[in-house]
């Protein structure tokens, strides 16, 4: 039986449609994916992301362990700051993409993908060195409020000085009277906040945000809108753009990988891949002819298969069919004319500059 978040009853009361995702029964939509997508782009949206996992690394060796586990440079973090990073295999393949929060010099909280929590914890525990690694996922619910009015909405519920918390930073203090960690992060391409709280406090905070957001046009949003929003902004999704068979360099995440920071798991393979040059790259494309590209569809060039689609949708903001996929490096330049094999029919597409959407 799928797991349920502490907000399941609240979603059901709002008329949500549910799907199974990563072992969880999650809302996919309420009023409709396009309606919810537009709300986030123009006003605000509220997401239950309590299915995400949390793993804490602590102790005198915490910094060294985090440096060894992740590809980004943890030394760049100060207390109260967050960092997007990845866990990699020795081959350079991706274990998961993560958000690292520095709670203190000897305490780091990782937010990991829901479907990967068990795998990530086992990997981190195996490579913990002299640090303490604890799966704290059961101690947290997580709620995201995203959109241009997100800060105005959240300001009504907390005394935290939100205007003094820059992107990729966080504060700790009450939200709607409940203890919370409030991070200036998100997964939609809009400004917004992610609120970590105790599971028992989640329904009250969710209800307070819905109430505070009503004058601003806030809508509850499901996984459907979350996916179209992140795809427009080209934020990678594990299992699609990121897998154990793809590397951060191939995925266009070289900006995250600090090859000169010292030794880390996957570092040697990534340095060698950079030295040799990439043979395939993740690209974004727009459909030239009618058709929606879906994950797994073959990408063609001059009739030959040169790659595969990782994500595709009809962009609610752009009004175009868009997608991401890995192709041979020779076909990755902007303006390359490709085709997507949609049920046996080659449908024209062209590679474009990313991201598709920038606020």
Number of C-alpha atoms within 10 A of each C-alpha: 7 11 14 15 19 20 25 18 13 14 21 13 9 12 13 21 16 18 17 14 16 16 14 19 18 26 24 20 23 22 15 15 21 17 15 25 27 18 24 30 21 14 20 30 32 26 20 26 21 26 27 19 26 28 22 23 24 23 15 13 17 23 21 17 23 27 18 25 22 26 29 24 20 23 12 9 18 14 16 17 21 25 20 17 23 25 26 27 20 14 17 24 22 21 21 24 25 20 18 27 25 24 20 16 16 16 22 23 22 27 20 24 22 19 18 18 21 15 13 24 22 14 16 23 17 10 16 21 15 13 21 17 24 15 20 15 20 12 13 22 26 26 24 27 33 30 26 20 23 24 18 14 24 23 15 14 17 17 13 17 10 18 8 10 16 12 15 19 20 25 20 15 15 16 25 19 13 17 15 24 18 26 25 23 25 18 21 25 22 24 21 25 25 23 27 24 22 17 16 14 20 24 18 15 20 22 14 17 25 20 13 18 24 12 9 18 15 26 23 24 30 28 20 18 26 20 21 22 27 18 26 26 18 23 15 20 18 16 14 15 23 21 18 15 11 21 26 25 22 24 18 14 14 16 10 17 19 15 18 9 15 11 13 23 19 22 24 15 16 24 16 11 17 14 9 9 12 13 11 20 22 23 27 27 28 23 22 16 12 11 20 18 30 20 16 15 19 24 26 22 19 9 11 11 16 19 22 22 25 24 25 25 20 19 20 18 15 11 8 16 20 27 27 27 28 23 24 18 17 12 20 22 14 14 13 15 18 27 26 27 22 15 9 9 10 18 20 19 27 20 22 18 11 15 13 18 15 10 8
